[in-house]
């Protein structure tokens, strides 16, 4: 067995646990990401708002992909980034 296959087989249970967690708590994860993004955006005085929004959107997309991996269907497209926070 190659090293890569060996690693994949050992990491499979962890990946399944993360997927289950994302399915059960996806909404809470999204809310926490939004909250963290707002705090960072406020701390940087909105200088990097566009980059923060992009990163938050990508993180939410990754959580969605993990959560829907076991559904057997097609992976849903990533959502559009959230609107900018009100100043």
N, C-alpha and C positions, 0 to 999 in steps of 0.2 A: 504494500500500500504506500502510495506516495505521501510526502509530507503534507501537501495541500489537502488531499483526501482525508488524511488522519486528523488534521485541524478541523476540517468541516464536520467530521463525524463527532468530534468532541464538543464543538460549539453548537451543534444542532439543538440540544436541550435548552441552552441559554436563549437561543433565538426564539424557540417556541414559547418560553416564559415571557420574553419581552413582547412578543406578538399578543399573547393572552392579556398581558397588562395593558397594552395599547388598546385592545378591544374593550376592556372593561372601564378604562379611565381616560379615554381619548378626549372627552369634553373637558375634563379637569386639566389635562396636560395642555390643551389649547389655551385655556384661561390663564394658566400659570405662565405660558410663553408670552401671552399678551401683557401680563402684569410685569414680567421681567423686561420686556421690550420697552414698556412705558418708563420704567425706572431708569434704564440705561439711556433712553432718549432724553429724559429730563436731566440726567447727570451730565450728558454731553451738550446740553443746551441746544438740542435739536439740530446740531451740526451734521449728524450722520443719519438723519431720519430715514432717508431712502435706503441706505444700506441695512439699517436695523429692520425695516419693513421687509426687505428682500430676504434677509436671513430668517426672520420669523415665519414668513410664508413657506420657505423651503423646509424649515423644521416641522411645520404643521403638515406639509405634504409627506414628509418622511414618516410621521406618526400615522397618517392615514394609510400609507402603503403598508406599514407593518400591521396595522389593525385589520386590513382587508385581505391580507395575504392568504389566510386560511379559508376565505369564503369560496374559493374555487372559481370565481368570476374574474372578469378583467379588472385590472387595477384602476381605480377611479383617477381621473385627471387631477392634478394639484389645483387647489382653489386659488383664486386671484388673491393677491396680497390685500390685507385689511386696509381700510382708509387711514390716512394720516391722523394722528391724535390732534385734538383741538388744542390750540395754543391759548 
